Amino acid sequence: MKLMKRLLVLGAILELAACSSLTNGTSILPSQSQVPLASLGKLTFAVGTARLQDGTTGLNVVAYVRQKNGSTAFLVDTPSITGPAGFTVPSNAATAGNTDAGTSSITGTPQGGSTSTTFGTSGGVFGGGIGPFNATQTSSNFYPGNPPPYATPFYSTSTGATGPVSLLIGPPAVPQFTNINFPPGFAGYLPGFTAFAATPVAGGYAMNVTVAAINAAGTTLTGSATLSSTTPLGAVPAPVFTKDGAGGGTVTFTAPAGATESLAFVVDTSKGVYYTVGPMAGSGAQSGTLTDSLGPCGSPPCGTTSIPAGDNYSVTVVSFDYPDFEATQPGNTSQTPTVVGAAGQADISISPGTSGTY
């Protein structure tokens, strides 16, 4: 009985406390503050040359928009890149009605717009780089694998071994990500760079990333970068993949002079599973191993065969003269990572692809 009385008294006190926050039947709302969008994210932006799969020279762009903890800052944004006088988006981009063709700008389309551009309404800049992952009014759950990443390079007319290829960073370069901490279908991490089959021109490049808002002030993040030299890295010949017969194998290739690191991207094209071997430091003869049991989880176990017998595969090597892998997610959590090399720009060389059946 005494306990019941105490509970009744406590209930009355709580009720009175609740009533004290009412005035004439209207609750007094706590004060609210709004964090400016401009304070939530910072843009990292760099340019360089890209020796493309077909041997021509294009433009490489490295861009991140991150929070202080290194994560993606915004789920929706609209990027644009403007080159110096003489830089031109190739006319073949117009085959899809792209209004960027013939101009000096590579752009996106604000959501709700209908203009055909390079990035469209889906393309944005995220914590891992540029990708078609902008949230929509019906879904915000987009990530590499849902949908696929952009193929690199943009604007290419090449096909086959020298044509565009989708690249994502997977194991063993990063820890296996097939577990409950990742959404179903997550395919890998963006590699940070985006190449364009557009002739690079020396001079200043500018990037704007516009973040719109409905009930708050929008913001535009800006960045600038200078391309001092249009001389690309040397070519990376098509790599050799030697199968070990158990699901893995060894990738061998030659990195060009001036390269500081390389990544070998191995894809089980039959299943859309991405692996990455590296980074391998320096230039000259290189090799790295894809281990046998890195495949996605079954039902169970995890650690299934990396490339099962009968599956098709492709191997593409990218060499860099700047610390690309060190700047990427998930390992790098800096808001503004270093993305240029000793020469002050971000140059890459992409090999033709090597494909086969395991």
C-alpha positions in Angstrom: 0.0 0.0 0.0 2.8 2.4 0.9 4.5 1.6 -2.5 1.2 2.3 -4.3 0.8 5.7 -2.6 4.4 6.7 -3.5 3.7 5.8 -7.2 0.5 7.8 -7.2 2.4 10.8 -5.7 5.2 10.4 -8.3 2.6 10.3 -11.1 1.0 13.5 -9.9 4.3 15.3 -9.8 5.1 14.2 -13.3 1.7 15.3 -14.5 2.1 18.7 -12.9 5.5 19.0 -14.6 4.0 18.2 -17.9 1.2 20.8 -17.4 3.8 23.4 -16.6 4.9 23.3 -20.2 1.4 24.3 -21.4 0.1 27.8 -21.7 -3.6 28.1 -22.3 -3.6 24.6 -23.7 -0.7 25.3 -26.1 2.7 23.6 -25.7 5.8 25.7 -25.5 8.1 24.3 -28.2 11.8 24.1 -27.5 14.0 26.5 -29.4 15.3 25.2 -32.7 18.4 25.9 -34.7 19.3 25.1 -38.3 22.8 24.1 -39.4 23.8 25.9 -42.6 24.3 23.4 -45.5 27.6 25.1 -46.3 29.1 24.0 -43.0 28.3 20.3 -43.5 30.5 19.4 -46.4 33.8 20.3 -48.1 34.8 19.7 -51.7 38.1 18.1 -52.7 38.9 18.7 -56.4 41.9 17.9 -58.6 42.6 17.3 -62.3 45.2 15.5 -64.3 45.7 13.6 -67.5 44.3 10.2 -68.3 46.1 7.8 -70.6 43.0 5.9 -71.8 42.5 2.3 -72.8 42.7 3.1 -76.5 46.0 5.0 -76.0 44.5 8.5 -76.4 44.9 11.2 -73.8 41.9 12.3 -71.8 41.1 14.3 -68.7 41.1 12.8 -65.2 39.0 14.4 -62.4 39.2 13.5 -58.7 36.4 14.9 -56.6 35.0 14.2 -53.1 32.4 15.9 -51.0 32.7 14.8 -47.3 31.6 15.5 -43.8 34.2 16.0 -41.1 34.2 12.3 -40.4 34.9 11.4 -44.0 31.4 10.3 -44.9 29.3 11.5 -47.7 28.0 15.0 -46.9 24.9 15.3 -49.1 22.5 12.7 -50.6 21.7 15.0 -53.6 23.9 17.5 -55.4 24.5 18.8 -58.9 28.1 19.0 -60.1 29.6 21.0 -63.0 33.2 21.2 -64.2 34.4 24.1 -66.4 37.6 23.9 -68.3 39.9 26.7 -69.6 39.7 28.3 -73.0 40.1 25.7 -75.6 38.7 22.8 -73.6 35.8 21.2 -75.4 33.5 18.4 -74.6 33.7 16.2 -77.7 30.9 16.3 -80.2 30.2 12.6 -80.0 28.7 13.3 -76.5 25.7 14.7 -78.4 24.7 11.2 -79.6 22.6 11.0 -76.5 21.4 14.6 -76.9 23.9 15.8 -74.3 23.9 19.6 -74.3 27.4 19.7 -72.9 28.8 18.7 -76.4 30.8 21.4 -78.0 31.0 23.5 -74.8 33.7 23.9 -72.2 31.6 22.4 -69.3 30.8 19.0 -68.0 27.5 19.4 -66.1 24.6 17.7 -64.3 20.9 18.5 -64.3 19.1 19.7 -61.2 16.4 17.4 -60.0 13.1 18.2 -61.6 14.9 19.4 -64.8 14.8 17.6 -68.2 18.0 18.9 -69.9 20.2 16.1 -71.1 23.7 16.5 -69.6 26.7 14.4 -68.9 25.7 13.5 -65.3 21.9 14.0 -65.7 19.8 14.2 -62.6 21.3 11.1 -61.0 25.0 12.1 -61.0 26.5 13.7 -57.9 29.7 14.0 -55.9 29.8 11.8 -52.8 32.3 10.7 -50.1 33.8 8.2 -52.5 33.8 10.2 -55.8 31.4 10.9 -58.6 28.6 8.5 -59.3 24.9 8.1 -60.3 23.6 7.9 -56.7 21.6 11.0 -56.1 18.5 10.4 -53.9 15.1 10.9 -55.4 11.7 11.7 -54.0 10.9 7.9 -53.9 14.2 6.5 -52.7 17.5 7.6 -51.0 19.0 4.1 -50.9 21.4 4.3 -53.9 25.0 3.0 -53.7 27.5 1.2 -56.0 25.7 -1.9 -57.3 22.3 -0.2 -57.0 22.7 1.2 -59.7 26.1 0.3 -61.3 28.8 2.9 -61.3 29.6 5.0 -64.3 31.8 3.3 -66.9 35.1 5.1 -67.5 35.9 7.0 -69.5 32.9 9.2 -70.4 32.4 10.0 -74.1 34.5 7.1 -75.4 33.6 5.6 -78.8 36.0 2.6 -78.4 34.7 -0.9 -77.9 36.0 -4.3 -76.7 39.2 -4.4 -74.8 39.8 -0.6 -75.2 36.2 0.4 -74.4 34.8 1.9 -71.2 34.8 -0.3 -68.1 33.1 -0.1 -64.7 35.6 -0.1 -61.9 34.9 -0.5 -58.1 37.3 -1.3 -55.3 36.8 -4.6 -53.7 38.7 -7.2 -51.6 41.5 -8.0 -51.0 42.5 -4.3 -51.3 39.7 -3.6 -48.7 38.0 -5.9 -46.1 35.3 -8.2 -47.3 32.0 -6.2 -47.2 29.4 -9.0 -47.6 27.8 -8.8 -44.2 24.9 -7.3 -42.3 26.6 -3.9 -42.1 26.2 -3.4 -45.9 23.0 -3.2 -47.9 22.1 -6.1 -50.2 23.9 -5.8 -53.5 26.6 -3.4 -52.4 29.3 -4.0 -55.0 32.3 -2.1 -53.9 33.8 1.4 -53.2 34.2 4.1 -55.8 37.8 4.4 -56.9 37.8 8.2 -56.6 38.8 9.1 -60.1 36.6 9.8 -63.2 38.1 9.9 -66.6 36.7 11.7 -69.7 37.6 11.1 -73.4 38.1 14.8 -73.8 41.4 16.3 -74.9 42.9 18.0 -71.8 44.0 21.6 -72.1 46.5 23.3 -69.8 45.1 25.9 -67.5 42.6 26.4 -64.7 39.6 24.1 -64.1 36.7 25.0 -61.8 34.2 22.7 -60.1 30.8 23.8 -58.6 28.7 21.4 -56.6 25.2 22.9 -56.0 23.2 21.6 -53.1 19.5 22.7 -53.3 17.2 22.8 -50.3 13.4 23.5 -49.9 13.1 24.7 -46.3 16.6 26.1 -45.9 19.2 28.1 -47.9 21.0 26.0 -50.5 24.7 26.2 -51.0 27.3 25.8 -53.7 30.7 24.3 -53.0 33.5 25.5 -55.2 36.9 24.2 -56.1 39.7 25.0 -58.5 42.6 23.1 -59.9 45.3 23.7 -62.5 46.5 21.4 -65.2 50.1 22.4 -65.8 51.2 19.6 -68.1 49.2 17.7 -70.7 51.8 15.0 -71.1 50.3 11.8 -69.9 51.9 8.8 -68.1 53.1 6.1 -70.4 50.7 3.3 -71.4 50.0 0.3 -69.3 50.0 -2.8 -71.6 47.1 -5.2 -71.1 47.8 -7.2 -67.9 48.3 -11.0 -67.8 46.1 -13.1 -65.5 47.5 -16.5 -64.6 44.8 -18.7 -63.0 45.8 -20.9 -60.1 42.9 -23.3 -60.7 41.2 -22.7 -57.4 39.4 -19.5 -58.0 42.2 -17.0 -57.8 45.4 -16.1 -59.7 48.2 -13.7 -60.3 48.0 -10.4 -62.1 51.3 -9.3 -63.8 51.8 -6.0 -65.7 54.2 -3.2 -66.3 53.6 0.2 -64.6 54.8 3.2 -66.6 57.7 5.5 -65.5 56.4 8.2 -63.1 53.7 5.9 -61.6 53.8 5.8 -57.8 51.1 3.1 -57.4 48.8 0.8 -59.3 45.6 -1.1 -58.7 44.5 -4.2 -60.6 40.7 -4.4 -60.9 39.4 -7.9 -61.4 35.7 -8.5 -62.2 33.8 -11.7 -62.3 31.7 -10.4 -65.2 29.3 -13.4 -65.0 28.2 -12.4 -61.5 29.1 -8.7 -61.3 31.5 -9.3 -58.4 34.4 -6.8 -58.0 37.9 -7.5 -56.6 41.0 -5.2 -56.4 44.6 -6.3 -56.1 47.0 -3.7 -54.7 48.0 -1.0 -54.3 51.4 -2.0 -55.8 54.0 0.7 -55.5 56.4 2.1 -58.1 56.9 1.6 -61.8 58.2 -1.3 -63.9 57.3 -5.0 -63.6 54.6 -5.6 -61.0 52.5 -8.5 -59.8 49.8 -9.2 -57.3 47.6 -12.1 -56.2 43.9 -12.5 -56.1 43.3 -15.1 -53.4 40.9 -18.0 -53.9 38.2 -17.5 -51.3 37.0 -13.9 -51.5 33.6 -14.6 -53.1 30.3 -13.3 -51.7 28.5 -15.1 -48.9 26.4 -18.0 -49.8 23.6 -19.3 -47.6 26.1 -19.8 -45.8 29.1 -19.8 -45.9 31.1 -16.7 -46.5 34.5 -16.9 -48.3 33.2 -18.7 -51.4 35.3 -19.2 -54.5 36.5 -15.8 -55.9 35.9 -16.8 -59.6 34.2 -20.1 -59.9 35.0 -22.4 -62.8 33.2 -21.4 -66.0 32.7 -17.8 -65.0 33.9 -15.0 -67.3 36.3 -12.4 -65.9 38.1 -9.2 -66.9 41.2 -7.5 -65.6 42.1 -3.8 -65.9 45.1 -2.1 -64.3 45.2 1.6 -63.5 48.5 3.4 -62.6 48.6 6.7 -60.7 51.2 9.4 -60.0 49.3 10.4 -56.8 48.0 8.6 -53.7 44.6 7.5 -55.1 44.0 4.4 -53.0 45.1 6.2 -49.8 42.5 8.9 -50.4 39.6 6.5 -51.0 37.0 5.1 -48.7 36.8 3.1 -46.5 40.4 3.6 -45.3 40.6 7.3 -45.6 38.3 9.3 -43.2 39.8 12.7 -43.9 37.4 15.4 -45.0 39.9 16.7 -47.5 42.4 14.0 -48.5 45.5 14.5 -50.6 44.7 13.7 -54.2 47.7 15.2 -56.1 51.2 14.0 -56.7 54.6 15.7 -56.7 53.7 17.6 -59.9 50.6 19.0 -58.4 48.1 17.1 -60.5 46.4 13.7 -60.6 47.5 11.7 -63.6 46.4 8.1 -64.4 47.0 5.5 -67.0 44.4 2.8 -67.8 45.3 -0.5 -69.4 43.3 -2.2 -72.0 41.2 -5.0 -70.5 42.2 -8.7 -70.4 39.3 -11.1 -70.4 38.8 -14.8 -70.3 36.8 -17.7 -68.8 38.0 -19.3 -65.6 
